[in-house]
Amino acid sequence: MEMLSGKDKELIRGSWESLGKNKVPHGVIIVFFVCDRLFELDPALLSLFHYSTKCDSTQDCVSSPEFLEHVTKVMFVIDAAVSHLDDLQSLEEFLLNLGRKHQAVGVNTQSFTVVGESLLYMLQRSLGQEYTAPVRQAWLNMYSIVVAAMSRGWTKNGEDKAD
């Protein structure tokens, strides 16, 4: 697993702290407003959310409790990564399993990139002028490490199914 520079860690921690004490609920609220962006970037994602309420539109999807629960889980993963910046390796097995679970339900690895773009958009909207090019790059660096581990799990799960 790759390492982040000290500067990356500093920028990530500082920007994450700028979101306040309740980062996960804050992120959920912000993501709630930028989900149009998520589904605009990849409309096929809408079909992956099979809840008790039929997700025929973005509004149907983002207003479902199941989707809100999923967004909360995404924010917890991001929070875990930020909390473990000095030892991202400790999250390896968790991220591999997360990749396997996503592969099993039909999510493709390109969707990880779309979620990353939505995360960056959320940070940009939340941080305003504090969202600088170095902050964006630091988050990209961290997110690419997370996605690489998830992708390894996704690939491994696909290989297991092919056997």
C-alpha positions in Angstrom: 0.0 0.0 0.0 1.3 3.4 -0.9 2.3 6.0 1.6 1.2 9.7 1.9 3.7 12.5 2.3 3.7 14.4 5.6 2.3 17.4 3.7 -0.6 15.4 2.3 -1.5 14.2 5.8 -1.3 17.7 7.2 -3.6 19.0 4.4 -6.1 16.2 4.7 -6.3 16.4 8.5 -6.6 20.2 8.4 -9.3 20.3 5.8 -11.2 17.4 7.4 -11.1 19.3 10.8 -12.4 22.3 9.0 -15.7 20.4 8.4 -16.3 20.6 12.2 -16.9 18.0 14.9 -19.7 16.2 13.2 -18.0 15.4 9.9 -20.1 12.3 9.0 -23.5 14.0 9.4 -22.1 17.1 7.8 -20.8 15.1 4.9 -24.1 13.2 4.6 -26.0 16.5 4.4 -23.6 17.9 1.8 -23.6 14.7 -0.2 -27.4 14.8 -0.1 -27.2 18.1 -2.0 -24.5 17.0 -4.5 -26.0 13.6 -5.4 -27.3 15.1 -8.5 -23.6 15.5 -9.4 -22.9 11.8 -8.6 -25.7 10.6 -10.8 -24.9 13.2 -13.5 -21.4 11.8 -13.7 -22.7 8.2 -13.9 -26.4 7.8 -14.4 -26.0 4.0 -14.4 -25.3 4.2 -10.6 -29.0 4.9 -10.0 -29.9 1.4 -11.1 -27.6 -0.1 -8.4 -29.7 1.2 -5.6 -32.5 -1.4 -5.2 -34.4 -0.3 -2.2 -37.9 -0.8 -0.9 -38.7 2.5 -2.7 -38.0 2.3 -6.4 -35.2 4.6 -7.4 -36.5 5.8 -10.8 -35.1 9.3 -10.3 -32.3 11.0 -8.3 -34.9 12.5 -6.0 -36.5 9.1 -5.3 -33.1 7.7 -4.5 -31.6 10.4 -2.3 -34.8 10.6 -0.3 -34.8 6.9 0.6 -33.6 6.0 4.1 -31.5 3.2 2.6 -29.5 5.6 0.4 -28.9 7.9 3.3 -27.6 4.9 5.3 -25.3 4.1 2.4 -24.0 7.6 2.2 -23.4 7.5 5.9 -21.3 4.4 5.4 -19.3 6.1 2.7 -18.5 9.0 5.1 -17.5 6.5 7.8 -15.0 4.9 5.4 -13.6 8.4 4.5 -13.4 9.2 8.2 -11.6 5.9 8.9 -9.1 6.6 6.2 -8.4 10.1 7.6 -8.1 8.7 11.1 -5.5 6.1 9.9 -3.4 8.3 7.7 -0.3 7.2 9.5 -1.2 3.6 9.1 -3.5 3.1 6.1 -2.1 -0.5 5.9 -4.3 -1.3 8.9 -7.3 -0.7 6.7 -6.2 -3.0 4.0 -8.3 -6.0 4.8 -11.4 -3.8 5.5 -10.9 -2.1 2.1 -10.3 -5.4 0.3 -13.6 -6.7 1.7 -15.4 -3.5 0.8 -14.2 -4.0 -2.8 -15.4 -7.6 -2.8 -18.8 -6.5 -1.6 -19.1 -3.9 -4.3 -18.1 -6.4 -7.0 -20.7 -8.8 -5.7 -23.5 -6.3 -6.1 -22.5 -5.3 -9.6 -20.6 -2.0 -8.9 -17.7 -1.5 -11.4 -14.4 0.0 -10.4 -15.1 3.1 -12.5 -17.9 3.9 -10.0 -15.2 4.3 -7.3 -13.8 7.2 -9.4 -17.2 8.8 -9.7 -17.7 8.6 -5.9 -14.2 10.2 -5.5 -15.2 13.1 -7.8 -18.3 13.6 -5.7 -16.3 13.6 -2.6 -13.9 16.2 -4.0 -17.0 18.3 -5.0 -18.4 18.0 -1.5 -15.0 19.2 -0.1 -14.8 22.0 -2.5 -18.3 23.2 -1.6 -17.7 22.8 2.1 -14.2 24.3 2.3 -14.7 27.2 -0.1 -11.4 29.2 -0.4 -9.6 26.6 1.8 -10.0 24.1 -1.0 -6.8 24.7 -2.8 -5.0 22.8 -5.5 -2.6 21.2 -2.9 -5.6 20.2 -0.7 -7.3 18.6 -3.8 -4.1 16.7 -4.7 -3.7 15.4 -1.1 -7.2 14.1 -1.1 -6.7 12.6 -4.5 -3.6 10.9 -3.2 -5.4 9.4 -0.2 -8.5 8.4 -2.2 -6.4 6.7 -4.8 -4.8 4.5 -2.1 -8.3 3.6 -0.8 -9.6 2.9 -4.3 -6.5 0.8 -5.1 -7.2 -1.5 -2.1 -10.9 -1.7 -2.9 -10.0 -2.5 -6.5 -7.7 -5.3 -5.5 -10.6 -6.8 -3.5 -13.0 -6.2 -6.4 -10.6 -8.0 -8.8 -9.9 -10.9 -6.4 -13.7 -11.4 -5.9 -14.2 -11.5 -9.6 -11.4 -14.0 -10.0 -12.9 -16.2 -7.3 -16.3 -16.1 -9.1 -14.7 -17.1 -12.4 -13.1 -20.2 -10.8 
